[in-house]
Amino acid sequence: MKLKVTDISYSGSGVAKENGKVIFLPCVDIGEEVEVKIEKSMSKFDNGKVIKVVKASPFRISPPCPYYGECGGCSFQHLTYERELELKKIILKNELKKVGFVGDIAVEPSECNYNYRNKIKLTYCNKELGYISSTSHKFIKIENCLLADKEILKAVRVVEDYLKKHSYSNLKSVTFKSFDSGVMVIFLFTKREKFLYDKLLDRYPIFIAVGDILESNKTKIYKEYNKTIAKYEILGESFDVDAKAFLQVNKCVTEKLYKYVIENVDGKIVINAYSGQGLLSRLLAKKAQKVIGIEVQSSAHRIAEMIKTDNMQNFNAKVEAIISSVSKAVDSVVLDPAREGCNAKVLEEITKSNIKNIIYISCNFSTLTRDLKLLTKFYKILKIKCFDMFPRTANIETCVILEKF
């Protein structure tokens, strides 16, 4: 069938309609006319596949990645970067209408569209490394992920050579993290297994961990090889960081985001909730009289304690467990939760407090809009800015500034 794309969905897929039924189409642009095959039909919508582009967008280009459309990680390689940013702005505007926001949304681009990721996780399968496709759910061996830092790609090839020589039955994934001091490699096993070290790995700090998710308290590192201290520099500060703890994946955009947060935080006493390794807390402490960091992951909290200044206080706890006891006399709160958003109790306690200023950082606009529905009963949205932390993908990093009525 022949269809015209009329809108863009939150997943980055185009939206078309046939007899009133919505059809989602990957790798298209608004205004394009395409021939479509229905791949999966459901009661309320269909998922389609483009067979032929009949009328192409003026922004359409040839995607450089050989896995594009197969691995499912990217959504916009078929379009110019400028058009990608326009579509992301449309997506955010559509989502934020749900909370009554119809104002302008500023967009901060990334200086690098490719090779920007300082972290990738590759699944181990039959002595090979690759991604699990988000569309077919099949394993795809990856020779060269165009989003990954170039130094990470060199490390991937070394580890692949290593894995050709050594076989493991419980190896789940290998994570590569790039810092200013170099690349670190973390082998994650589902259960403990003897690790066979090889001189191929000599140039990299190596961590051997057991668990399900790397950035979790339940995951334990039980062996380390080579120098394992990582150096990370941001906004003129240099930090020792933990390879197991979370850091934003796009450093140049992270610097812009953190600078924006510091400029917009208001008040003497600030809570940095979901504070990770404390880097933002440390930067906020230059402006605020006191910064209270709250982080549940122990390894991240340990780093925050190492880098804290006299006007910083860190708690190793769930935010919902202590927010009510630490929010007294607080002027501002910075919220930077994981994809699942804030716990309902966190939002409830903030709305009951005297906190005047909220800065909400989110990498998932679905949970962001859910949380804003509650917050906007007590706070007004002053401004919203999108930071393109994840170029070529449909993911969006959003920063919302709110002020109490």
C-alpha positions in Angstrom: 0.0 0.0 0.0 1.0 3.6 -0.6 1.0 6.0 2.5 1.9 9.5 3.4 3.8 10.1 6.6 2.0 12.8 8.6 3.7 12.8 12.0 6.6 11.5 14.2 6.2 9.2 17.2 8.1 9.3 20.5 10.0 6.2 19.3 11.3 8.1 16.3 9.1 6.1 13.9 7.0 8.0 11.4 3.2 7.9 11.7 0.8 7.2 8.8 -2.9 6.2 8.7 -4.9 3.8 6.6 -8.7 3.7 7.1 -8.2 5.5 10.4 -5.7 3.0 11.8 -2.3 4.2 12.9 0.7 2.6 11.2 4.2 3.1 12.6 7.1 3.2 10.0 10.8 3.3 10.9 13.4 5.3 8.9 11.1 7.9 7.3 10.4 11.6 7.5 7.2 13.7 7.9 5.8 14.4 4.4 7.3 11.4 2.7 5.2 9.1 0.5 6.2 5.4 0.8 5.1 2.0 -0.2 4.5 -0.1 2.9 4.3 -3.7 4.0 2.5 -4.5 7.3 4.8 -6.6 9.4 2.8 -6.8 12.6 -0.9 -6.0 13.1 -2.5 -5.2 16.4 -5.9 -4.0 17.5 -5.0 -0.3 17.8 -2.1 0.1 15.4 0.2 -1.7 12.9 3.9 -1.8 12.5 5.0 -1.5 8.9 8.1 -1.7 6.8 9.0 0.7 4.0 9.4 -1.2 0.7 10.0 1.9 -1.5 10.3 5.6 -1.0 8.0 7.1 -3.6 8.5 10.8 -2.6 11.6 11.4 -0.6 12.2 14.1 2.0 14.7 16.8 0.9 16.6 15.9 4.2 17.0 12.2 3.3 20.6 10.9 3.1 22.3 7.6 2.8 22.8 6.1 6.3 26.6 5.3 6.8 26.1 2.4 9.2 25.7 -1.1 7.6 23.6 -2.3 10.5 21.1 0.6 10.3 17.6 -0.6 10.4 18.8 -4.0 11.6 20.2 -3.5 15.1 17.5 -0.9 16.0 19.8 1.3 18.1 19.6 4.3 15.8 16.5 6.1 14.4 17.7 9.1 12.3 20.8 8.1 10.3 18.7 8.4 7.1 18.2 12.2 7.7 20.5 15.2 8.0 21.4 16.0 11.6 19.7 19.4 11.4 16.4 17.6 10.5 16.9 15.1 13.3 17.0 18.0 15.8 13.8 19.5 14.3 12.0 16.1 14.7 13.2 15.7 18.3 11.8 19.1 19.0 8.5 18.1 17.5 8.5 14.8 19.6 9.1 16.7 22.8 6.4 19.3 22.0 3.9 16.6 21.3 4.7 14.9 24.6 4.8 18.0 26.7 1.3 19.1 25.5 0.1 16.3 27.9 1.1 18.6 30.8 -0.2 21.7 29.2 3.2 23.1 28.1 3.0 24.8 24.7 6.0 27.2 25.0 9.2 27.1 23.0 11.8 24.3 23.6 15.4 25.2 23.1 17.7 22.5 21.5 21.4 22.2 22.3 23.1 20.1 19.6 26.0 17.7 20.0 29.3 18.7 18.4 29.8 15.1 17.4 27.0 13.1 15.6 29.1 9.9 15.6 31.9 8.4 17.8 30.5 10.3 20.8 29.6 7.4 23.1 32.1 6.9 26.0 30.4 3.7 27.0 29.0 0.7 25.1 27.8 -2.7 26.3 28.2 -5.7 23.9 26.5 -9.0 24.4 28.7 -12.1 24.3 27.4 -14.9 22.1 29.3 -17.9 20.7 32.7 -16.2 21.2 31.5 -13.1 19.4 30.4 -9.6 20.6 27.4 -7.7 19.3 24.0 -6.1 20.1 20.7 -7.7 20.6 18.4 -6.1 18.0 15.6 -4.0 19.5 13.4 -5.0 16.5 14.1 -8.7 15.9 15.6 -9.5 19.3 18.3 -11.5 17.6 22.0 -11.3 18.2 23.9 -9.2 15.7 27.7 -9.3 15.5 29.0 -5.7 15.4 32.3 -5.0 13.7 32.1 -1.2 14.0 29.5 0.8 16.0 29.6 4.3 14.5 28.3 5.8 17.8 31.2 4.5 19.9 34.3 6.4 20.8 37.1 5.4 18.4 39.4 4.3 21.2 36.6 2.0 22.4 36.4 0.5 18.9 40.1 -0.3 19.1 39.6 -2.0 22.5 36.7 -4.0 21.1 38.9 -5.5 18.4 41.5 -6.5 21.0 38.9 -8.1 23.2 37.4 -10.0 20.2 40.9 -11.4 19.5 41.1 -12.4 23.1 37.7 -14.2 23.1 38.7 -16.2 20.0 41.4 -17.8 22.2 39.4 -18.2 25.4 35.8 -19.6 25.8 33.4 -18.8 28.7 30.1 -20.4 29.6 28.9 -17.7 32.0 30.1 -14.5 30.3 27.1 -12.2 29.7 28.5 -9.0 28.3 31.6 -6.8 27.9 31.3 -3.1 28.7 33.8 -0.6 27.4 34.1 2.8 29.0 36.3 5.6 27.7 37.8 8.2 30.1 40.5 10.9 29.8 43.0 8.3 31.1 42.0 5.7 28.6 39.6 2.8 28.0 38.4 0.4 30.7 37.0 -3.0 30.0 34.5 -4.8 32.3 33.7 -8.5 31.7 30.3 -9.3 33.3 29.5 -12.9 34.2 26.2 -14.3 35.4 28.1 -16.4 37.9 31.7 -16.6 39.0 34.0 -18.3 36.6 37.8 -18.5 36.4 39.1 -15.7 34.2 42.1 -16.5 31.9 44.2 -13.4 31.7 46.1 -12.9 28.4 48.8 -10.4 27.5 46.5 -9.2 24.7 44.7 -7.2 27.5 47.8 -5.6 28.9 47.1 -2.1 27.6 43.7 -1.8 29.3 42.5 -1.8 32.9 40.3 -4.9 33.2 37.5 -5.6 35.7 35.9 -9.0 36.2 32.4 -8.7 37.7 29.5 -11.0 38.5 25.9 -9.9 38.4 23.0 -9.0 36.2 23.4 -5.3 35.6 26.8 -3.6 35.8 25.7 -0.3 37.5 24.0 -2.0 40.5 24.8 -2.6 44.1 24.2 -6.4 43.6 27.0 -6.6 41.0 30.4 -7.3 42.5 33.8 -6.9 41.0 35.9 -9.8 42.1 39.1 -9.4 40.1 41.1 -6.4 38.6 44.1 -6.3 36.3 46.4 -3.4 35.4 46.1 0.1 36.7 42.4 0.6 37.5 42.1 4.3 38.3 40.1 6.3 35.8 40.5 10.1 35.3 37.6 12.2 34.1 37.8 15.9 33.4 34.8 18.2 33.2 34.3 22.0 33.3 37.9 22.5 34.5 37.7 19.8 37.3 39.5 16.5 37.2 38.1 13.5 39.1 39.0 9.9 39.9 35.9 7.9 38.9 34.6 4.4 39.3 34.3 2.2 36.2 31.2 0.4 37.6 29.2 3.6 38.3 27.2 5.6 35.9 28.4 8.6 33.9 26.7 10.4 31.0 27.7 8.9 27.7 28.3 12.1 25.7 30.9 14.2 27.4 30.7 17.4 25.3 26.9 17.6 25.8 27.3 16.7 29.5 29.5 19.8 30.0 26.8 22.0 28.4 24.0 20.3 30.5 25.9 20.7 33.8 26.8 24.4 33.0 23.1 25.0 32.3 22.0 23.4 35.6 24.6 25.5 37.5 23.4 28.7 35.9 19.7 27.9 36.7 20.0 26.5 40.2 18.6 29.1 42.7 19.2 29.3 46.4 21.8 28.6 49.1 21.0 25.0 49.9 20.6 22.5 47.1 19.7 18.8 47.0 21.2 16.8 44.2 19.0 13.7 44.1 20.2 10.6 42.2 23.6 12.2 42.4 25.8 9.4 41.1 29.5 9.9 41.7 29.0 13.4 42.9 30.5 15.3 39.9 27.6 17.6 39.5 27.4 18.1 43.3 31.0 19.1 43.4 30.4 21.6 40.6 27.2 23.0 42.3 29.2 23.4 45.5 31.1 26.2 43.9 27.9 28.2 43.7 25.7 27.0 46.6 26.3 27.4 50.3 25.6 23.7 50.8 24.9 20.7 48.5 23.2 17.5 49.7 23.8 14.5 47.4 21.7 11.4 47.6 22.8 8.2 45.7 21.8 4.6 46.3 24.7 2.9 44.5 27.5 2.3 46.9 30.4 2.5 44.5 29.2 5.8 43.2 28.7 7.1 46.7 32.2 6.1 47.6 33.6 8.4 44.8 31.3 11.2 45.9 32.8 10.9 49.4 36.3 11.1 48.0 35.7 14.2 46.0 33.4 16.2 48.4 34.2 19.6 49.7 33.4 21.1 53.1 30.0 22.3 51.9 28.9 18.9 50.5 27.0 16.2 52.4 26.4 12.8 50.8 23.9 10.1 51.7 24.1 6.5 50.5 20.4 5.8 50.4 17.3 5.7 48.2 16.0 9.2 47.6 12.5 8.3 48.7 13.9 7.0 52.0 15.4 10.2 53.2 14.0 13.1 51.1 11.6 14.2 53.8 14.3 14.4 56.5 16.8 16.4 54.4 14.5 18.8 52.5 13.9 21.2 55.4 15.3 24.7 54.6 16.3 23.5 51.1 15.9 26.1 48.4 16.4 24.0 45.2 16.5 20.4 44.2 18.1 18.8 41.1 16.4 15.6 40.0 18.3 13.3 37.7 16.7 9.9 37.9 17.2 6.8 35.8 14.8 6.0 33.0 12.1 4.9 35.3 11.8 8.4 36.6 11.2 9.5 40.2 9.6 7.4 42.9 6.1 8.9 43.7 7.1 9.5 47.3 10.0 11.7 46.2 7.6 13.9 44.2 5.1 14.0 47.0 7.6 15.1 49.6 9.0 17.8 47.3 5.5 19.2 46.7 4.9 19.3 50.5 8.2 21.1 51.2 9.2 24.7 50.9 11.5 23.9 48.0 11.1 26.8 45.5 13.1 25.7 42.5 13.3 22.3 40.7 15.6 21.3 37.9 14.5 18.0 36.5 16.9 16.2 34.1 15.4 13.2 32.2 16.5 10.8 29.6 13.0 9.4 29.2 10.3 11.9 28.3 7.5 9.3 29.0 8.3 9.2 32.7 9.2 12.9 32.6 5.7 13.8 31.5 4.2 11.4 34.0 6.2 13.1 36.9 5.4 16.6 35.5 1.7 15.9 35.7 2.1 15.8 39.5 4.7 18.5 39.9 2.8 21.1 37.7 0.0 21.1 40.2 2.3 22.9 42.6 5.1 24.3 40.3 5.0 26.2 37.0 7.4 25.3 34.2 9.7 28.3 33.5 11.6 26.8 30.6 12.5 23.5 28.9 15.7 22.7 27.0 16.7 19.6 25.1 20.3 18.5 25.2 21.1 16.1 22.3 23.0 13.6 24.4 22.2 10.7 22.0 22.6 11.8 18.3 21.2 9.6 15.6 19.0 7.8 18.2 15.4 8.6 19.3 16.6 9.2 22.9 16.4 12.7 24.2 17.9 14.3 27.3 15.6 17.0 28.6 16.1 19.7 31.3 13.0 21.3 32.9 13.2 24.3 35.2 10.2 24.7 37.5 9.3 27.3 40.1 6.7 27.0 43.0 3.5 28.9 42.5 
